[in-house]
């Protein structure tokens, strides 16, 4: 909830200032830990999604691509540059 309430750019100092229970150092230590994102998303989808068919989708916007590196695709839409790229 804290991440939604902080106005402007978020950093550890602001997290410590706006947070009620933890100081800046706590957030720095927490963010330095490794996270198994696949396992996190798997457990989250098991709790929230019902039914037999589930999918985890990865948004590759931040991965640089070119025609020779993108299999089966000649160009793609880039949200970062807001245009079609090869």
PyMOL Python script that loads the backbone (N, CA, C, O; Angstrom):
from pymol import cmd

cmd.read_pdbstr("""\
ATOM      1  N   UNK A   1       0.822  -1.195   0.000  1.00  0.00           N
ATOM      2  CA  UNK A   1       0.000   0.000   0.000  1.00  0.00           C
ATOM      3  C   UNK A   1       0.867   1.260   0.000  1.00  0.00           C
ATOM      4  O   UNK A   1       0.502   2.284  -0.579  1.00  0.00           O
ATOM      5  N   UNK A   2       2.014   1.163   0.658  1.00  0.00           N
ATOM      6  CA  UNK A   2       2.897   2.315   0.767  1.00  0.00           C
ATOM      7  C   UNK A   2       3.364   2.799  -0.603  1.00  0.00           C
ATOM      8  O   UNK A   2       3.483   4.003  -0.831  1.00  0.00           O
ATOM      9  N   UNK A   3       3.628   1.868  -1.512  1.00  0.00           N
ATOM     10  CA  UNK A   3       4.115   2.239  -2.842  1.00  0.00           C
ATOM     11  C   UNK A   3       3.087   3.066  -3.611  1.00  0.00           C
ATOM     12  O   UNK A   3       3.457   3.885  -4.453  1.00  0.00           O
ATOM     13  N   UNK A   4       1.815   2.862  -3.333  1.00  0.00           N
ATOM     14  CA  UNK A   4       0.758   3.600  -4.022  1.00  0.00           C
ATOM     15  C   UNK A   4       0.557   5.005  -3.454  1.00  0.00           C
ATOM     16  O   UNK A   4       0.018   5.873  -4.140  1.00  0.00           O
ATOM     17  N   UNK A   5       0.978   5.234  -2.226  1.00  0.00           N
ATOM     18  CA  UNK A   5       0.717   6.502  -1.550  1.00  0.00           C
ATOM     19  C   UNK A   5       1.814   7.545  -1.722  1.00  0.00           C
ATOM     20  O   UNK A   5       1.567   8.734  -1.519  1.00  0.00           O
ATOM     21  N   UNK A   6       3.011   7.126  -2.090  1.00  0.00           N
ATOM     22  CA  UNK A   6       4.137   8.063  -2.164  1.00  0.00           C
ATOM     23  C   UNK A   6       4.026   8.917  -3.422  1.00  0.00           C
ATOM     24  O   UNK A   6       3.976   8.383  -4.530  1.00  0.00           O
ATOM     25  N   UNK A   7       3.986  10.248  -3.260  1.00  0.00           N
ATOM     26  CA  UNK A   7       3.914  11.111  -4.441  1.00  0.00           C
ATOM     27  C   UNK A   7       5.283  11.260  -5.100  1.00  0.00           C
ATOM     28  O   UNK A   7       6.307  11.238  -4.416  1.00  0.00           O
ATOM     29  N   UNK A   8       5.305  11.410  -6.404  1.00  0.00           N
ATOM     30  CA  UNK A   8       6.553  11.635  -7.129  1.00  0.00           C
ATOM     31  C   UNK A   8       7.412  10.396  -7.218  1.00  0.00           C
ATOM     32  O   UNK A   8       6.935   9.265  -7.126  1.00  0.00           O
ATOM     33  N   UNK A   9       8.678  10.644  -7.399  1.00  0.00           N
ATOM     34  CA  UNK A   9       9.643   9.559  -7.563  1.00  0.00           C
ATOM     35  C   UNK A   9       9.862   8.835  -6.236  1.00  0.00           C
ATOM     36  O   UNK A   9       9.968   9.467  -5.186  1.00  0.00           O
ATOM     37  N   UNK A  10       9.928   7.510  -6.293  1.00  0.00           N
ATOM     38  CA  UNK A  10      10.074   6.717  -5.080  1.00  0.00           C
ATOM     39  C   UNK A  10      11.543   6.349  -4.872  1.00  0.00           C
ATOM     40  O   UNK A  10      12.226   5.946  -5.814  1.00  0.00           O
ATOM     41  N   UNK A  11      12.022   6.488  -3.639  1.00  0.00           N
ATOM     42  CA  UNK A  11      13.354   6.033  -3.273  1.00  0.00           C
ATOM     43  C   UNK A  11      13.309   5.533  -1.828  1.00  0.00           C
ATOM     44  O   UNK A  11      12.275   5.614  -1.165  1.00  0.00           O
ATOM     45  N   UNK A  12      14.446   5.014  -1.348  1.00  0.00           N
ATOM     46  CA  UNK A  12      14.464   4.426  -0.018  1.00  0.00           C
ATOM     47  C   UNK A  12      14.221   5.467   1.071  1.00  0.00           C
ATOM     48  O   UNK A  12      13.587   5.166   2.083  1.00  0.00           O
ATOM     49  N   UNK A  13      14.714   6.676   0.876  1.00  0.00           N
ATOM     50  CA  UNK A  13      14.497   7.727   1.861  1.00  0.00           C
ATOM     51  C   UNK A  13      13.013   8.029   2.023  1.00  0.00           C
ATOM     52  O   UNK A  13      12.527   8.170   3.145  1.00  0.00           O
ATOM     53  N   UNK A  14      12.289   8.130   0.906  1.00  0.00           N
ATOM     54  CA  UNK A  14      10.845   8.380   0.978  1.00  0.00           C
ATOM     55  C   UNK A  14      10.103   7.189   1.580  1.00  0.00           C
ATOM     56  O   UNK A  14       9.144   7.377   2.329  1.00  0.00           O
ATOM     57  N   UNK A  15      10.533   5.972   1.266  1.00  0.00           N
ATOM     58  CA  UNK A  15       9.891   4.801   1.865  1.00  0.00           C
ATOM     59  C   UNK A  15      10.025   4.850   3.385  1.00  0.00           C
ATOM     60  O   UNK A  15       9.071   4.556   4.105  1.00  0.00           O
ATOM     61  N   UNK A  16      11.206   5.220   3.869  1.00  0.00           N
ATOM     62  CA  UNK A  16      11.411   5.328   5.307  1.00  0.00           C
ATOM     63  C   UNK A  16      10.621   6.470   5.924  1.00  0.00           C
ATOM     64  O   UNK A  16      10.136   6.352   7.049  1.00  0.00           O
ATOM     65  N   UNK A  17      10.488   7.577   5.198  1.00  0.00           N
ATOM     66  CA  UNK A  17       9.776   8.746   5.709  1.00  0.00           C
ATOM     67  C   UNK A  17       8.275   8.499   5.794  1.00  0.00           C
ATOM     68  O   UNK A  17       7.644   8.843   6.793  1.00  0.00           O
ATOM     69  N   UNK A  18       7.695   7.902   4.743  1.00  0.00           N
ATOM     70  CA  UNK A  18       6.250   7.691   4.711  1.00  0.00           C
ATOM     71  C   UNK A  18       5.824   6.402   5.412  1.00  0.00           C
ATOM     72  O   UNK A  18       4.662   6.269   5.796  1.00  0.00           O
ATOM     73  N   UNK A  19       6.732   5.465   5.582  1.00  0.00           N
ATOM     74  CA  UNK A  19       6.387   4.200   6.241  1.00  0.00           C
ATOM     75  C   UNK A  19       6.227   4.385   7.736  1.00  0.00           C
ATOM     76  O   UNK A  19       6.899   5.220   8.342  1.00  0.00           O
ATOM     77  N   UNK A  20       5.349   3.617   8.322  1.00  0.00           N
ATOM     78  CA  UNK A  20       5.089   3.754   9.756  1.00  0.00           C
ATOM     79  C   UNK A  20       5.990   2.853  10.599  1.00  0.00           C
ATOM     80  O   UNK A  20       6.357   3.214  11.717  1.00  0.00           O
ATOM     81  N   UNK A  21       6.347   1.684  10.068  1.00  0.00           N
ATOM     82  CA  UNK A  21       6.972   0.671  10.904  1.00  0.00           C
ATOM     83  C   UNK A  21       8.443   0.423  10.597  1.00  0.00           C
ATOM     84  O   UNK A  21       9.154  -0.139  11.431  1.00  0.00           O
ATOM     85  N   UNK A  22       8.919   0.830   9.414  1.00  0.00           N
ATOM     86  CA  UNK A  22      10.281   0.493   9.019  1.00  0.00           C
ATOM     87  C   UNK A  22      11.056   1.743   8.633  1.00  0.00           C
ATOM     88  O   UNK A  22      10.489   2.712   8.127  1.00  0.00           O
ATOM     89  N   UNK A  23      12.357   1.708   8.879  1.00  0.00           N
ATOM     90  CA  UNK A  23      13.220   2.836   8.531  1.00  0.00           C
ATOM     91  C   UNK A  23      13.806   2.612   7.124  1.00  0.00           C
ATOM     92  O   UNK A  23      13.581   1.578   6.494  1.00  0.00           O
ATOM     93  N   UNK A  24      14.559   3.608   6.660  1.00  0.00           N
ATOM     94  CA  UNK A  24      15.159   3.561   5.333  1.00  0.00           C
ATOM     95  C   UNK A  24      16.063   2.334   5.172  1.00  0.00           C
ATOM     96  O   UNK A  24      16.045   1.679   4.130  1.00  0.00           O
ATOM     97  N   UNK A  25      16.850   2.027   6.205  1.00  0.00           N
ATOM     98  CA  UNK A  25      17.794   0.904   6.132  1.00  0.00           C
ATOM     99  C   UNK A  25      17.071  -0.421   5.929  1.00  0.00           C
ATOM    100  O   UNK A  25      17.570  -1.287   5.210  1.00  0.00           O
ATOM    101  N   UNK A  26      15.920  -0.595   6.539  1.00  0.00           N
ATOM    102  CA  UNK A  26      15.145  -1.828   6.374  1.00  0.00           C
ATOM    103  C   UNK A  26      14.767  -2.029   4.904  1.00  0.00           C
ATOM    104  O   UNK A  26      14.886  -3.134   4.374  1.00  0.00           O
ATOM    105  N   UNK A  27      14.310  -0.960   4.250  1.00  0.00           N
ATOM    106  CA  UNK A  27      13.922  -1.066   2.846  1.00  0.00           C
ATOM    107  C   UNK A  27      15.136  -1.355   1.965  1.00  0.00           C
ATOM    108  O   UNK A  27      15.036  -2.134   1.017  1.00  0.00           O
ATOM    109  N   UNK A  28      16.277  -0.739   2.265  1.00  0.00           N
ATOM    110  CA  UNK A  28      17.497  -1.010   1.498  1.00  0.00           C
ATOM    111  C   UNK A  28      17.889  -2.491   1.596  1.00  0.00           C
ATOM    112  O   UNK A  28      18.244  -3.112   0.594  1.00  0.00           O
ATOM    113  N   UNK A  29      17.823  -3.046   2.803  1.00  0.00           N
ATOM    114  CA  UNK A  29      18.171  -4.453   2.991  1.00  0.00           C
ATOM    115  C   UNK A  29      17.161  -5.370   2.307  1.00  0.00           C
ATOM    116  O   UNK A  29      17.540  -6.382   1.718  1.00  0.00           O
ATOM    117  N   UNK A  30      15.886  -5.022   2.384  1.00  0.00           N
ATOM    118  CA  UNK A  30      14.849  -5.828   1.749  1.00  0.00           C
ATOM    119  C   UNK A  30      15.009  -5.864   0.232  1.00  0.00           C
ATOM    120  O   UNK A  30      14.868  -6.923  -0.379  1.00  0.00           O
ATOM    121  N   UNK A  31      15.301  -4.727  -0.376  1.00  0.00           N
ATOM    122  CA  UNK A  31      15.433  -4.658  -1.822  1.00  0.00           C
ATOM    123  C   UNK A  31      16.713  -5.297  -2.326  1.00  0.00           C
ATOM    124  O   UNK A  31      16.825  -5.579  -3.519  1.00  0.00           O
ATOM    125  N   UNK A  32      17.687  -5.535  -1.447  1.00  0.00           N
ATOM    126  CA  UNK A  32      18.936  -6.167  -1.879  1.00  0.00           C
ATOM    127  C   UNK A  32      18.816  -7.696  -1.934  1.00  0.00           C
ATOM    128  O   UNK A  32      19.708  -8.358  -2.465  1.00  0.00           O
ATOM    129  N   UNK A  33      17.751  -8.257  -1.405  1.00  0.00           N
ATOM    130  CA  UNK A  33      17.555  -9.708  -1.414  1.00  0.00           C
ATOM    131  C   UNK A  33      17.131 -10.185  -2.801  1.00  0.00           C
ATOM    132  O   UNK A  33      16.427  -9.481  -3.524  1.00  0.00           O
ATOM    133  N   UNK A  34      17.569 -11.389  -3.160  1.00  0.00           N
ATOM    134  CA  UNK A  34      17.153 -11.999  -4.420  1.00  0.00           C
ATOM    135  C   UNK A  34      15.714 -12.488  -4.302  1.00  0.00           C
ATOM    136  O   UNK A  34      15.281 -12.944  -3.244  1.00  0.00           O
ATOM    137  N   UNK A  35      14.985 -12.385  -5.407  1.00  0.00           N
ATOM    138  CA  UNK A  35      13.586 -12.810  -5.435  1.00  0.00           C
ATOM    139  C   UNK A  35      13.410 -13.816  -6.562  1.00  0.00           C
ATOM    140  O   UNK A  35      13.836 -13.568  -7.690  1.00  0.00           O
ATOM    141  N   UNK A  36      12.795 -14.934  -6.267  1.00  0.00           N
ATOM    142  CA  UNK A  36      12.454 -15.923  -7.292  1.00  0.00           C
ATOM    143  C   UNK A  36      11.103 -15.520  -7.886  1.00  0.00           C
ATOM    144  O   UNK A  36      10.053 -15.944  -7.404  1.00  0.00           O
ATOM    145  N   UNK A  37      11.140 -14.691  -8.945  1.00  0.00           N
ATOM    146  CA  UNK A  37       9.926 -14.120  -9.515  1.00  0.00           C
ATOM    147  C   UNK A  37       9.012 -15.175 -10.116  1.00  0.00           C
ATOM    148  O   UNK A  37       7.791 -15.031 -10.061  1.00  0.00           O
ATOM    149  N   UNK A  38       9.574 -16.227 -10.688  1.00  0.00           N
ATOM    150  CA  UNK A  38       8.740 -17.277 -11.262  1.00  0.00           C
ATOM    151  C   UNK A  38       7.929 -17.965 -10.168  1.00  0.00           C
ATOM    152  O   UNK A  38       6.731 -18.198 -10.334  1.00  0.00           O
ATOM    153  N   UNK A  39       8.569 -18.286  -9.064  1.00  0.00           N
ATOM    154  CA  UNK A  39       7.861 -18.915  -7.948  1.00  0.00           C
ATOM    155  C   UNK A  39       6.835 -17.965  -7.334  1.00  0.00           C
ATOM    156  O   UNK A  39       5.730 -18.384  -6.990  1.00  0.00           O
ATOM    157  N   UNK A  40       7.194 -16.693  -7.196  1.00  0.00           N
ATOM    158  CA  UNK A  40       6.264 -15.692  -6.678  1.00  0.00           C
ATOM    159  C   UNK A  40       5.013 -15.609  -7.542  1.00  0.00           C
ATOM    160  O   UNK A  40       3.898 -15.650  -7.023  1.00  0.00           O
ATOM    161  N   UNK A  41       5.188 -15.493  -8.855  1.00  0.00           N
ATOM    162  CA  UNK A  41       4.041 -15.414  -9.760  1.00  0.00           C
ATOM    163  C   UNK A  41       3.238 -16.707  -9.778  1.00  0.00           C
ATOM    164  O   UNK A  41       2.014 -16.675  -9.907  1.00  0.00           O
ATOM    165  N   UNK A  42       3.910 -17.834  -9.651  1.00  0.00           N
ATOM    166  CA  UNK A  42       3.216 -19.128  -9.612  1.00  0.00           C
ATOM    167  C   UNK A  42       2.309 -19.214  -8.378  1.00  0.00           C
ATOM    168  O   UNK A  42       1.147 -19.604  -8.489  1.00  0.00           O
ATOM    169  N   UNK A  43       2.834 -18.855  -7.218  1.00  0.00           N
ATOM    170  CA  UNK A  43       2.026 -18.892  -5.990  1.00  0.00           C
ATOM    171  C   UNK A  43       0.897 -17.869  -6.034  1.00  0.00           C
ATOM    172  O   UNK A  43      -0.214 -18.150  -5.585  1.00  0.00           O
ATOM    173  N   UNK A  44       1.175 -16.684  -6.571  1.00  0.00           N
ATOM    174  CA  UNK A  44       0.143 -15.657  -6.684  1.00  0.00           C
ATOM    175  C   UNK A  44      -0.985 -16.102  -7.615  1.00  0.00           C
ATOM    176  O   UNK A  44      -2.161 -15.902  -7.309  1.00  0.00           O
ATOM    177  N   UNK A  45      -0.632 -16.702  -8.744  1.00  0.00           N
ATOM    178  CA  UNK A  45      -1.660 -17.169  -9.682  1.00  0.00           C
ATOM    179  C   UNK A  45      -2.472 -18.319  -9.086  1.00  0.00           C
ATOM    180  O   UNK A  45      -3.671 -18.424  -9.346  1.00  0.00           O
ATOM    181  N   UNK A  46      -1.839 -19.177  -8.296  1.00  0.00           N
ATOM    182  CA  UNK A  46      -2.583 -20.270  -7.654  1.00  0.00           C
ATOM    183  C   UNK A  46      -3.606 -19.737  -6.651  1.00  0.00           C
ATOM    184  O   UNK A  46      -4.681 -20.316  -6.495  1.00  0.00           O
ATOM    185  N   UNK A  47      -3.276 -18.634  -5.971  1.00  0.00           N
ATOM    186  CA  UNK A  47      -4.209 -18.064  -4.998  1.00  0.00           C
ATOM    187  C   UNK A  47      -5.351 -17.302  -5.663  1.00  0.00           C
ATOM    188  O   UNK A  47      -6.491 -17.361  -5.203  1.00  0.00           O
ATOM    189  N   UNK A  48      -5.042 -16.582  -6.749  1.00  0.00           N
ATOM    190  CA  UNK A  48      -6.020 -15.664  -7.325  1.00  0.00           C
ATOM    191  C   UNK A  48      -6.818 -16.230  -8.497  1.00  0.00           C
ATOM    192  O   UNK A  48      -7.968 -15.843  -8.708  1.00  0.00           O
ATOM    193  N   UNK A  49      -6.225 -17.130  -9.247  1.00  0.00           N
ATOM    194  CA  UNK A  49      -6.884 -17.643 -10.449  1.00  0.00           C
ATOM    195  C   UNK A  49      -7.489 -19.001 -10.190  1.00  0.00           C
ATOM    196  O   UNK A  49      -6.880 -19.857  -9.549  1.00  0.00           O
ATOM    197  N   UNK A  50      -8.701 -19.193 -10.696  1.00  0.00           N
ATOM    198  CA  UNK A  50      -9.348 -20.487 -10.558  1.00  0.00           C
ATOM    199  C   UNK A  50      -9.409 -21.138 -11.933  1.00  0.00           C
ATOM    200  O   UNK A  50      -9.292 -20.462 -12.955  1.00  0.00           O
ATOM    201  N   UNK A  51      -9.587 -22.417 -11.950  1.00  0.00           N
ATOM    202  CA  UNK A  51      -9.655 -23.135 -13.216  1.00  0.00           C
ATOM    203  C   UNK A  51      -8.379 -23.914 -13.474  1.00  0.00           C
ATOM    204  O   UNK A  51      -7.384 -23.762 -12.766  1.00  0.00           O
ATOM    205  N   UNK A  52      -8.426 -24.746 -14.495  1.00  0.00           N
ATOM    206  CA  UNK A  52      -7.301 -25.631 -14.788  1.00  0.00           C
ATOM    207  C   UNK A  52      -6.226 -24.958 -15.632  1.00  0.00           C
ATOM    208  O   UNK A  52      -5.051 -25.308 -15.518  1.00  0.00           O
ATOM    209  N   UNK A  53      -6.602 -24.000 -16.476  1.00  0.00           N
ATOM    210  CA  UNK A  53      -5.641 -23.381 -17.391  1.00  0.00           C
ATOM    211  C   UNK A  53      -5.180 -22.031 -16.863  1.00  0.00           C
ATOM    212  O   UNK A  53      -5.992 -21.140 -16.613  1.00  0.00           O
ATOM    213  N   UNK A  54      -3.861 -21.889 -16.696  1.00  0.00           N
ATOM    214  CA  UNK A  54      -3.266 -20.651 -16.224  1.00  0.00           C
ATOM    215  C   UNK A  54      -2.040 -20.356 -17.077  1.00  0.00           C
ATOM    216  O   UNK A  54      -1.428 -21.271 -17.628  1.00  0.00           O
ATOM    217  N   UNK A  55      -1.687 -19.097 -17.184  1.00  0.00           N
ATOM    218  CA  UNK A  55      -0.501 -18.709 -17.949  1.00  0.00           C
ATOM    219  C   UNK A  55       0.201 -17.549 -17.254  1.00  0.00           C
ATOM    220  O   UNK A  55      -0.446 -16.659 -16.701  1.00  0.00           O
ATOM    221  N   UNK A  56       1.517 -17.569 -17.290  1.00  0.00           N
ATOM    222  CA  UNK A  56       2.331 -16.449 -16.828  1.00  0.00           C
ATOM    223  C   UNK A  56       2.951 -15.837 -18.071  1.00  0.00           C
ATOM    224  O   UNK A  56       3.613 -16.525 -18.849  1.00  0.00           O
ATOM    225  N   UNK A  57       2.735 -14.538 -18.256  1.00  0.00           N
ATOM    226  CA  UNK A  57       3.187 -13.840 -19.455  1.00  0.00           C
ATOM    227  C   UNK A  57       4.318 -12.891 -19.091  1.00  0.00           C
ATOM    228  O   UNK A  57       4.258 -12.201 -18.073  1.00  0.00           O
ATOM    229  N   UNK A  58       5.345 -12.861 -19.923  1.00  0.00           N
ATOM    230  CA  UNK A  58       6.476 -11.958 -19.723  1.00  0.00           C
ATOM    231  C   UNK A  58       6.408 -10.868 -20.774  1.00  0.00           C
ATOM    232  O   UNK A  58       6.285 -11.161 -21.963  1.00  0.00           O
ATOM    233  N   UNK A  59       6.487  -9.608 -20.349  1.00  0.00           N
ATOM    234  CA  UNK A  59       6.461  -8.461 -21.263  1.00  0.00           C
ATOM    235  C   UNK A  59       7.902  -8.107 -21.635  1.00  0.00           C
ATOM    236  O   UNK A  59       8.644  -7.600 -20.793  1.00  0.00           O
ATOM    237  N   UNK A  60       8.306  -8.363 -22.872  1.00  0.00           N
ATOM    238  CA  UNK A  60       9.719  -8.163 -23.251  1.00  0.00           C
ATOM    239  C   UNK A  60      10.034  -6.761 -23.757  1.00  0.00           C
ATOM    240  O   UNK A  60      10.893  -6.629 -24.629  1.00  0.00           O
ATOM    241  N   UNK A  61       9.402  -5.725 -23.269  1.00  0.00           N
ATOM    242  CA  UNK A  61       9.629  -4.360 -23.754  1.00  0.00           C
ATOM    243  C   UNK A  61      11.052  -3.868 -23.537  1.00  0.00           C
ATOM    244  O   UNK A  61      11.570  -3.093 -24.340  1.00  0.00           O
ATOM    245  N   UNK A  62      11.677  -4.305 -22.473  1.00  0.00           N
ATOM    246  CA  UNK A  62      12.993  -3.791 -22.149  1.00  0.00           C
ATOM    247  C   UNK A  62      14.126  -4.594 -22.790  1.00  0.00           C
ATOM    248  O   UNK A  62      15.298  -4.266 -22.603  1.00  0.00           O
ATOM    249  N   UNK A  63      13.789  -5.631 -23.537  1.00  0.00           N
ATOM    250  CA  UNK A  63      14.796  -6.446 -24.204  1.00  0.00           C
ATOM    251  C   UNK A  63      15.025  -5.878 -25.600  1.00  0.00           C
ATOM    252  O   UNK A  63      14.088  -5.751 -26.388  1.00  0.00           O
ATOM    253  N   UNK A  64      16.276  -5.536 -25.900  1.00  0.00           N
ATOM    254  CA  UNK A  64      16.599  -5.021 -27.232  1.00  0.00           C
ATOM    255  C   UNK A  64      16.444  -6.144 -28.251  1.00  0.00           C
ATOM    256  O   UNK A  64      16.901  -7.264 -28.022  1.00  0.00           O
ATOM    257  N   UNK A  65      15.803  -5.846 -29.368  1.00  0.00           N
ATOM    258  CA  UNK A  65      15.568  -6.861 -30.384  1.00  0.00           C
ATOM    259  C   UNK A  65      15.954  -6.316 -31.747  1.00  0.00           C
ATOM    260  O   UNK A  65      15.961  -5.106 -31.973  1.00  0.00           O
ATOM    261  N   UNK A  66      16.267  -7.206 -32.623  1.00  0.00           N
ATOM    262  CA  UNK A  66      16.459  -6.849 -34.017  1.00  0.00           C
ATOM    263  C   UNK A  66      15.954  -8.014 -34.852  1.00  0.00           C
ATOM    264  O   UNK A  66      15.644  -9.079 -34.316  1.00  0.00           O
ATOM    265  N   UNK A  67      15.870  -7.818 -36.146  1.00  0.00           N
ATOM    266  CA  UNK A  67      15.321  -8.843 -37.021  1.00  0.00           C
ATOM    267  C   UNK A  67      16.087 -10.159 -36.881  1.00  0.00           C
ATOM    268  O   UNK A  67      15.479 -11.229 -36.860  1.00  0.00           O
ATOM    269  N   UNK A  68      17.407 -10.087 -36.786  1.00  0.00           N
ATOM    270  CA  UNK A  68      18.196 -11.319 -36.711  1.00  0.00           C
ATOM    271  C   UNK A  68      18.048 -12.031 -35.364  1.00  0.00           C
ATOM    272  O   UNK A  68      18.288 -13.235 -35.273  1.00  0.00           O
ATOM    273  N   UNK A  69      17.650 -11.289 -34.305  1.00  0.00           N
ATOM    274  CA  UNK A  69      17.497 -11.902 -32.985  1.00  0.00           C
ATOM    275  C   UNK A  69      16.070 -12.325 -32.664  1.00  0.00           C
ATOM    276  O   UNK A  69      15.860 -13.124 -31.752  1.00  0.00           O
ATOM    277  N   UNK A  70      15.093 -11.813 -33.387  1.00  0.00           N
ATOM    278  CA  UNK A  70      13.695 -12.131 -33.124  1.00  0.00           C
ATOM    279  C   UNK A  70      13.237 -13.193 -34.112  1.00  0.00           C
ATOM    280  O   UNK A  70      13.102 -12.932 -35.308  1.00  0.00           O
ATOM    281  N   UNK A  71      13.002 -14.389 -33.598  1.00  0.00           N
ATOM    282  CA  UNK A  71      12.605 -15.492 -34.470  1.00  0.00           C
ATOM    283  C   UNK A  71      11.194 -15.301 -34.993  1.00  0.00           C
ATOM    284  O   UNK A  71      10.310 -14.912 -34.229  1.00  0.00           O
ATOM    285  N   UNK A  72      10.962 -15.553 -36.229  1.00  0.00           N
ATOM    286  CA  UNK A  72       9.660 -15.562 -36.902  1.00  0.00           C
ATOM    287  C   UNK A  72       9.003 -14.185 -37.019  1.00  0.00           C
ATOM    288  O   UNK A  72       7.867 -14.088 -37.484  1.00  0.00           O
ATOM    289  N   UNK A  73       9.687 -13.133 -36.612  1.00  0.00           N
ATOM    290  CA  UNK A  73       9.089 -11.800 -36.665  1.00  0.00           C
ATOM    291  C   UNK A  73      10.051 -10.851 -37.363  1.00  0.00           C
ATOM    292  O   UNK A  73      11.238 -10.818 -37.038  1.00  0.00           O
ATOM    293  N   UNK A  74       9.541 -10.070 -38.333  1.00  0.00           N
ATOM    294  CA  UNK A  74      10.374  -9.102 -39.023  1.00  0.00           C
ATOM    295  C   UNK A  74      10.448  -7.781 -38.285  1.00  0.00           C
ATOM    296  O   UNK A  74      11.491  -7.128 -38.296  1.00  0.00           O
ATOM    297  N   UNK A  75       9.359  -7.374 -37.642  1.00  0.00           N
ATOM    298  CA  UNK A  75       9.360  -6.143 -36.858  1.00  0.00           C
ATOM    299  C   UNK A  75       8.370  -6.304 -35.714  1.00  0.00           C
ATOM    300  O   UNK A  75       7.549  -7.221 -35.716  1.00  0.00           O
ATOM    301  N   UNK A  76       8.453  -5.412 -34.744  1.00  0.00           N
ATOM    302  CA  UNK A  76       7.562  -5.486 -33.592  1.00  0.00           C
ATOM    303  C   UNK A  76       7.252  -4.079 -33.115  1.00  0.00           C
ATOM    304  O   UNK A  76       7.972  -3.133 -33.434  1.00  0.00           O
ATOM    305  N   UNK A  77       6.182  -3.944 -32.352  1.00  0.00           N
ATOM    306  CA  UNK A  77       5.786  -2.646 -31.809  1.00  0.00           C
ATOM    307  C   UNK A  77       6.496  -2.434 -30.484  1.00  0.00           C
ATOM    308  O   UNK A  77       6.413  -3.276 -29.590  1.00  0.00           O
ATOM    309  N   UNK A  78       7.185  -1.325 -30.355  1.00  0.00           N
ATOM    310  CA  UNK A  78       7.902  -0.986 -29.129  1.00  0.00           C
ATOM    311  C   UNK A  78       7.135   0.092 -28.381  1.00  0.00           C
ATOM    312  O   UNK A  78       6.973   1.206 -28.879  1.00  0.00           O
ATOM    313  N   UNK A  79       6.657  -0.244 -27.168  1.00  0.00           N
ATOM    314  CA  UNK A  79       5.977   0.749 -26.335  1.00  0.00           C
ATOM    315  C   UNK A  79       6.956   1.800 -25.824  1.00  0.00           C
ATOM    316  O   UNK A  79       6.571   2.942 -25.573  1.00  0.00           O
ATOM    317  N   UNK A  80       8.216   1.416 -25.671  1.00  0.00           N
ATOM    318  CA  UNK A  80       9.222   2.360 -25.163  1.00  0.00           C
ATOM    319  C   UNK A  80       9.440   3.514 -26.139  1.00  0.00           C
ATOM    320  O   UNK A  80       9.490   4.676 -25.735  1.00  0.00           O
ATOM    321  N   UNK A  81       9.570   3.187 -27.431  1.00  0.00           N
ATOM    322  CA  UNK A  81       9.798   4.244 -28.422  1.00  0.00           C
ATOM    323  C   UNK A  81       8.522   4.630 -29.154  1.00  0.00           C
ATOM    324  O   UNK A  81       8.529   5.550 -29.972  1.00  0.00           O
ATOM    325  N   UNK A  82       7.427   3.934 -28.864  1.00  0.00           N
ATOM    326  CA  UNK A  82       6.110   4.220 -29.435  1.00  0.00           C
ATOM    327  C   UNK A  82       6.111   4.188 -30.976  1.00  0.00           C
ATOM    328  O   UNK A  82       5.528   5.047 -31.638  1.00  0.00           O
ATOM    329  N   UNK A  83       6.783   3.173 -31.510  1.00  0.00           N
ATOM    330  CA  UNK A  83       6.833   2.986 -32.964  1.00  0.00           C
ATOM    331  C   UNK A  83       7.201   1.554 -33.283  1.00  0.00           C
ATOM    332  O   UNK A  83       7.585   0.788 -32.399  1.00  0.00           O
ATOM    333  N   UNK A  84       7.081   1.193 -34.565  1.00  0.00           N
ATOM    334  CA  UNK A  84       7.479  -0.129 -35.020  1.00  0.00           C
ATOM    335  C   UNK A  84       8.983  -0.149 -35.239  1.00  0.00           C
ATOM    336  O   UNK A  84       9.543   0.769 -35.838  1.00  0.00           O
ATOM    337  N   UNK A  85       9.640  -1.208 -34.748  1.00  0.00           N
ATOM    338  CA  UNK A  85      11.085  -1.352 -34.909  1.00  0.00           C
ATOM    339  C   UNK A  85      11.393  -2.680 -35.591  1.00  0.00           C
ATOM    340  O   UNK A  85      10.632  -3.642 -35.484  1.00  0.00           O
ATOM    341  N   UNK A  86      12.513  -2.712 -36.286  1.00  0.00           N
ATOM    342  CA  UNK A  86      12.980  -3.952 -36.932  1.00  0.00           C
ATOM    343  C   UNK A  86      13.903  -4.711 -36.036  1.00  0.00           C
ATOM    344  O   UNK A  86      14.392  -5.776 -36.413  1.00  0.00           O
TER     345      UNK A  86
END
""", "prot")
cmd.dss("prot")
cmd.show_as("cartoon", "prot")
cmd.util.cbc("prot")
cmd.orient("prot")
